[in-house]
Amino acid sequence: MPSAPVPGPRVVHVPLTDLGGRPGVEEVRVWVVKLEYPPANEASLLACLTAEEHDRAARYKVARPRHQFVTGRGLIRQILGACLGVRPAEVPITYTGAGKPVLDGGELHFNVTHTDAVALLALATRPVGIDTEQVRDLANPDGLVQRFFSPAEREAYRNLPPQLKRAGFFHGWTCKEAVIKAAGLSVTCLESFDVELDPARPPAVIAARHAELADRRWGLAAWEPVPGFAAAVALGE
Ligand SMILES: CC(C)(COP(=O)(O)OP(=O)(O)OC[C@H]1O[C@@H](n2cnc3c(N)ncnc32)[C@H](O)[C@@H]1OP(=O)(O)O)[C@@H](O)C(=O)NCCC(=O)NCCS
């Protein structure tokens, strides 16, 4: 069913020196982490994790994804711990059925995304999802559009002028991921909603056919968190 446009949330970039503070109702607080220069050393980030998270970190065979997990989870625990007034390792994080990590009790909502170079951490008072991608040339963008975008999005992509296709692709991709992550769903739902693909128009969910997406309205914001990266955040109404 077509969705009425929802105003996008206000994205507030917060410096990594300020891990405290609660978001306003229409606001998503976002921390941008350059993974090459994390704001804390690995030992102090590991000290923020639970025993279960230590086990998960130890199971990574490759250093880069391990570093992404330890940095993202360690910092989000510091941010939540500062809000809740508890030690980072004591922040009660649990998982939904599709594997979304959430704060037990639902008082605050968070989400994390990482690329090889950059991680973004989002904090809000309502369900939130965040995604970022490095904007780059792809070997077969049309094939990815065919595979991951809905029929309406495929048509919108075809109609974009050539000079907007790359931006439109990453705009659509990050918006779709942000919506899925906000709702705590999985990529199996990609065909069941449509987002605005034209980066020159306000980001929006145009139609939602999946019950869990249609039952709630989702505001979207899209921006460039660091040069050369596209990011989107979705916030449940
Ligand atoms: C798992 C998924 C939610 C995101 O995966 P991703 O884009 O590879 O990864 P990101 O870096 O953006 O996000 C990973 C983080 O999201 C969180 N996460 C995991 N499962 C989640 C879910 N179901 N919902 C919301 N957040 C989730 C976790 O915090 C995870 O980081 P962590 O494992 O270090 O804690 C899922 O959408 C996926 O598998 N995507 C694959 C990419 C794809 O095909 N995209 C098509 C877009 S059109």
The ligand as an SDF file (V2000), in Angstrom:
LIG
                    3D

 48 50  0  0  0  0  0  0  0  0999 V2000
   22.7120   -8.2620    8.5540 C   0  0  0  0  0  0  0  0  0  0  0  0
   22.0890   -7.1280    7.8180 C   0  0  0  0  0  0  0  0  0  0  0  0
   21.0110   -6.5500    8.7280 C   0  0  0  0  0  0  0  0  0  0  0  0
   23.0880   -5.9930    7.5630 C   0  0  0  0  0  0  0  0  0  0  0  0
   24.2440   -6.4770    7.0460 O   0  0  0  0  0  0  0  0  0  0  0  0
   25.3840   -5.5780    6.4280 P   0  0  0  0  0  0  0  0  0  0  0  0
   24.8330   -4.4780    5.5820 O   0  0  0  0  0  0  0  0  0  0  0  0
   26.3270   -6.5080    5.8040 O   0  0  0  0  0  0  0  0  0  0  0  0
   26.1060   -4.9870    7.7030 O   0  0  0  0  0  0  0  0  0  0  0  0
   26.1520   -3.5890    8.4600 P   0  0  0  0  0  0  0  0  0  0  0  0
   27.5680   -3.3110    8.7150 O   0  0  0  0  0  0  0  0  0  0  0  0
   25.3550   -2.4910    7.8280 O   0  0  0  0  0  0  0  0  0  0  0  0
   25.4080   -3.9380    9.8370 O   0  0  0  0  0  0  0  0  0  0  0  0
   25.8780   -4.9290   10.6860 C   0  0  0  0  0  0  0  0  0  0  0  0
   25.3610   -4.6340   12.0760 C   0  0  0  0  0  0  0  0  0  0  0  0
   23.9430   -4.5500   12.0590 O   0  0  0  0  0  0  0  0  0  0  0  0
   23.4170   -5.1160   13.2680 C   0  0  0  0  0  0  0  0  0  0  0  0
   22.4720   -6.1670   12.8590 N   0  0  0  0  0  0  0  0  0  0  0  0
   22.6680   -7.4910   12.6560 C   0  0  0  0  0  0  0  0  0  0  0  0
   21.5100   -8.0820   12.2550 N   0  0  0  0  0  0  0  0  0  0  0  0
   20.5800   -7.1050   12.2060 C   0  0  0  0  0  0  0  0  0  0  0  0
   19.1900   -7.0790   11.8590 C   0  0  0  0  0  0  0  0  0  0  0  0
   18.5040   -8.1490   11.4880 N   0  0  0  0  0  0  0  0  0  0  0  0
   18.5360   -5.8810   11.9150 N   0  0  0  0  0  0  0  0  0  0  0  0
   19.1950   -4.7660   12.2810 C   0  0  0  0  0  0  0  0  0  0  0  0
   20.5030   -4.7250   12.6180 N   0  0  0  0  0  0  0  0  0  0  0  0
   21.1870   -5.8820   12.5740 C   0  0  0  0  0  0  0  0  0  0  0  0
   24.5880   -5.6160   14.0760 C   0  0  0  0  0  0  0  0  0  0  0  0
   24.8980   -4.6180   15.0440 O   0  0  0  0  0  0  0  0  0  0  0  0
   25.7010   -5.7270   13.0480 C   0  0  0  0  0  0  0  0  0  0  0  0
   26.9660   -5.4210   13.5570 O   0  0  0  0  0  0  0  0  0  0  0  0
   27.7090   -6.3870   14.6060 P   0  0  0  0  0  0  0  0  0  0  0  0
   27.5180   -7.7680   14.1040 O   0  0  0  0  0  0  0  0  0  0  0  0
   29.1290   -5.9160   14.5790 O   0  0  0  0  0  0  0  0  0  0  0  0
   27.0400   -6.1300   15.9170 O   0  0  0  0  0  0  0  0  0  0  0  0
   21.3910   -7.6090    6.5330 C   0  0  0  0  0  0  0  0  0  0  0  0
   20.5950   -6.5720    6.0160 O   0  0  0  0  0  0  0  0  0  0  0  0
   22.2710   -8.1860    5.4570 C   0  0  0  0  0  0  0  0  0  0  0  0
   22.6550   -9.3110    5.5120 O   0  0  0  0  0  0  0  0  0  0  0  0
   22.6180   -7.4430    4.4250 N   0  0  0  0  0  0  0  0  0  0  0  0
   23.4900   -7.9270    3.3170 C   0  0  0  0  0  0  0  0  0  0  0  0
   23.7050   -6.8560    2.3010 C   0  0  0  0  0  0  0  0  0  0  0  0
   22.6420   -6.8550    1.2010 C   0  0  0  0  0  0  0  0  0  0  0  0
   22.4250   -7.7980    0.5000 O   0  0  0  0  0  0  0  0  0  0  0  0
   21.9790   -5.7070    1.0360 N   0  0  0  0  0  0  0  0  0  0  0  0
   20.9730   -5.4760    0.0250 C   0  0  0  0  0  0  0  0  0  0  0  0
   20.6160   -3.9970    0.0430 C   0  0  0  0  0  0  0  0  0  0  0  0
   19.5490   -3.4830   -1.2700 S   0  0  0  0  0  0  0  0  0  0  0  0
  1  2  1  0
  2  3  1  0
  2  4  1  0
  2 36  1  0
  4  5  1  0
  5  6  1  0
  6  7  2  0
  6  8  1  0
  6  9  1  0
  9 10  1  0
 10 11  2  0
 10 12  1  0
 10 13  1  0
 13 14  1  0
 14 15  1  0
 15 16  1  0
 15 30  1  0
 16 17  1  0
 17 18  1  0
 17 28  1  0
 18 19  1  0
 18 27  1  0
 19 20  2  0
 20 21  1  0
 21 22  1  0
 21 27  2  0
 22 23  1  0
 22 24  2  0
 24 25  1  0
 25 26  2  0
 26 27  1  0
 28 29  1  0
 28 30  1  0
 30 31  1  0
 31 32  1  0
 32 33  2  0
 32 34  1  0
 32 35  1  0
 36 37  1  0
 36 38  1  0
 38 39  2  0
 38 40  1  0
 40 41  1  0
 41 42  1  0
 42 43  1  0
 43 44  2  0
 43 45  1  0
 45 46  1  0
 46 47  1  0
 47 48  1  0
M  END
$$$$
